[in-house]
Amino acid sequence: LEKAHELAAELAAGPPLVQAAIKEVVREAENMKFQDALDMITGSKFPTVKTLYSSEDQLEGARAFAEKRDPVWKGR
């Protein structure tokens, strides 16, 4: 149970827009061919993926990585 709480805390601290995009892609692409789903992701045809690619959080993630610090997610 302790491991489950640790995992839940780690997920809760993660980027909310990425989590939303993952949920949408998993749900919508469940019955698609892999390449079709990949094309939809890379073409930003899922609304949450499109939002993610143009978000402040996307820029923050890249900046934090370059600056070797933890990102501060805002969900926008």
Backbone bond lengths (Angstrom), bond angles and torsions (degrees), N, CA, C in turn:
res aa  C-N    CA-C-N  psi(-1)  N-CA   C-N-CA  omega(-1)  CA-C   N-CA-C  phi
1 L - - - 1.458 - - 1.532 110.97 -
2 E 1.324 115.89 -34.94 1.465 119.37 178.86 1.528 110.97 -62.92
3 K 1.326 116.56 -41.19 1.467 120.58 177.72 1.527 110.91 -61.81
4 A 1.323 116.51 -38.37 1.464 120.78 178.97 1.525 110.47 -63.84
5 H 1.321 116.86 -40.26 1.465 120.81 178.10 1.530 110.78 -66.62
6 E 1.321 116.67 -39.04 1.464 120.53 177.92 1.529 110.63 -63.50
7 L 1.326 115.95 -44.13 1.459 120.18 179.21 1.528 110.79 -64.83
8 A 1.319 116.61 -42.18 1.468 120.56 178.69 1.527 110.92 -61.70
9 A 1.311 117.26 -41.16 1.467 121.06 179.06 1.526 110.77 -65.98
10 E 1.322 116.35 -39.96 1.466 120.45 179.04 1.528 110.73 -64.66
11 L 1.322 116.37 -43.68 1.463 119.91 178.59 1.528 111.32 -65.89
12 A 1.314 116.90 -40.27 1.464 121.02 -179.50 1.527 111.57 -64.66
13 A 1.315 117.27 -28.87 1.462 121.18 179.98 1.528 112.29 -83.26
14 G 1.315 116.67 -7.00 1.462 120.98 -176.73 1.515 113.06 -77.60
15 P 1.316 115.68 177.73 1.467 121.10 -177.65 1.529 111.74 -72.00
16 P 1.319 117.79 116.56 1.468 120.56 -175.34 1.528 114.01 -63.07
17 L 1.315 117.82 -33.84 1.466 119.15 -179.93 1.525 111.38 -69.12
18 V 1.317 116.62 -34.61 1.466 120.10 177.27 1.522 109.70 -67.14
19 Q 1.314 116.28 -42.98 1.465 119.93 179.61 1.523 110.85 -62.34
20 A 1.318 117.32 -40.74 1.469 120.77 177.88 1.527 110.72 -64.43
21 A 1.327 116.40 -41.10 1.467 120.15 179.56 1.526 110.89 -65.61
22 I 1.312 117.00 -41.62 1.466 120.52 178.58 1.526 110.05 -60.44
23 K 1.323 116.48 -46.27 1.470 119.98 179.83 1.523 111.13 -59.81
24 E 1.320 116.80 -44.94 1.460 119.60 -179.06 1.526 111.17 -64.52
25 V 1.310 117.10 -46.40 1.461 120.52 -177.97 1.529 110.74 -62.65
26 V 1.316 117.13 -43.73 1.466 120.19 179.94 1.525 110.50 -61.15
27 R 1.319 116.34 -44.79 1.470 119.88 -179.41 1.528 112.21 -66.48
28 E 1.312 116.21 -48.44 1.463 120.53 -173.93 1.525 113.26 -75.80
29 A 1.314 116.94 -31.42 1.465 120.35 -174.29 1.525 113.15 -94.00
30 E 1.300 116.88 2.68 1.463 120.87 -175.58 1.528 113.17 -52.41
31 N 1.305 117.05 -40.70 1.466 120.37 -176.52 1.531 113.15 -106.37
32 M 1.317 116.32 15.92 1.465 120.43 178.99 1.521 110.21 -94.94
33 K 1.308 114.66 158.40 1.455 119.31 168.99 1.524 106.83 -69.66
34 F 1.322 115.74 149.68 1.458 120.63 -176.83 1.526 111.68 -54.48
35 Q 1.320 117.03 -48.13 1.464 120.23 -176.70 1.525 111.45 -63.99
36 D 1.329 117.37 -36.75 1.468 120.37 177.83 1.527 110.81 -63.92
37 A 1.320 116.16 -43.19 1.468 120.06 178.35 1.525 110.50 -64.59
38 L 1.317 116.64 -42.97 1.459 120.74 179.33 1.528 110.94 -62.21
39 D 1.321 116.48 -41.05 1.468 120.45 177.60 1.527 111.32 -62.29
40 M 1.328 116.48 -38.65 1.469 119.71 178.80 1.529 111.06 -67.91
41 I 1.324 116.49 -37.45 1.467 119.90 178.91 1.520 110.17 -67.33
42 T 1.320 116.78 -51.91 1.464 119.72 -176.83 1.524 111.95 -68.05
43 G 1.312 117.16 -24.07 1.459 121.05 176.54 1.518 113.22 -89.29
44 S 1.320 116.75 6.46 1.475 122.95 -179.90 1.527 112.02 53.62
45 K 1.315 116.74 41.42 1.462 120.32 -178.77 1.525 112.95 -89.33
46 F 1.327 117.04 -7.93 1.458 120.85 171.63 1.526 106.75 -91.92
47 P 1.325 118.91 129.59 1.471 120.49 -176.90 1.532 114.22 -54.66
48 T 1.326 117.56 -42.05 1.468 118.53 -178.22 1.521 111.70 -70.17
49 V 1.321 117.36 -32.78 1.468 120.57 177.55 1.526 109.46 -68.46
50 K 1.318 116.11 -41.83 1.469 120.45 178.11 1.531 110.06 -60.31
51 T 1.322 116.61 -44.36 1.466 121.14 177.60 1.522 110.73 -61.77
52 L 1.316 116.15 -44.01 1.462 121.23 -178.72 1.525 111.57 -60.07
53 Y 1.323 117.06 -46.62 1.463 120.72 -175.88 1.525 113.19 -63.26
54 S 1.322 117.60 -22.60 1.467 119.66 -179.09 1.531 111.90 -113.52
55 S 1.314 116.51 23.69 1.467 120.18 -173.32 1.529 113.29 -95.06
56 E 1.325 114.43 160.83 1.465 120.83 171.93 1.528 110.10 -62.87
57 D 1.331 116.06 -36.72 1.464 119.88 -179.15 1.526 111.87 -62.68
58 Q 1.319 117.30 -35.30 1.464 120.08 178.77 1.526 109.36 -63.48
59 L 1.316 116.28 -43.83 1.468 120.20 177.88 1.526 111.04 -66.46
60 E 1.323 116.36 -40.58 1.462 120.73 179.57 1.525 110.98 -62.34
61 G 1.312 117.06 -40.79 1.462 120.14 178.61 1.520 111.90 -61.13
62 A 1.318 116.46 -43.93 1.464 120.67 179.21 1.531 111.01 -66.52
63 R 1.332 116.19 -42.63 1.473 119.65 178.95 1.529 111.27 -63.34
64 A 1.320 115.47 -46.07 1.464 119.89 -178.87 1.528 110.59 -61.27
65 F 1.315 116.79 -40.92 1.460 120.51 178.05 1.528 110.31 -62.27
66 A 1.328 116.63 -47.34 1.466 120.95 -178.90 1.526 111.77 -64.16
67 E 1.329 115.62 -34.70 1.466 120.63 -178.93 1.527 112.84 -89.90
68 K 1.328 116.36 1.76 1.468 122.96 178.84 1.526 112.01 54.40
69 R 1.332 114.59 51.54 1.465 121.09 178.01 1.518 108.61 -137.70
70 D 1.316 115.61 166.21 1.462 120.10 176.74 1.526 109.39 -74.30
71 P 1.323 117.24 138.23 1.466 119.65 178.33 1.528 111.48 -73.97
72 V 1.313 114.67 155.36 1.462 121.76 174.34 1.524 106.08 -113.53
73 W 1.331 116.29 103.83 1.464 121.51 -175.77 1.517 110.43 -81.22
74 K 1.320 116.24 138.24 1.462 121.86 179.45 1.527 112.34 -114.80
75 G 1.309 116.93 -12.35 1.458 119.84 -179.31 1.514 113.23 74.50
76 R 1.322 115.16 25.08 1.472 118.96 176.62 1.518 110.05 -147.64
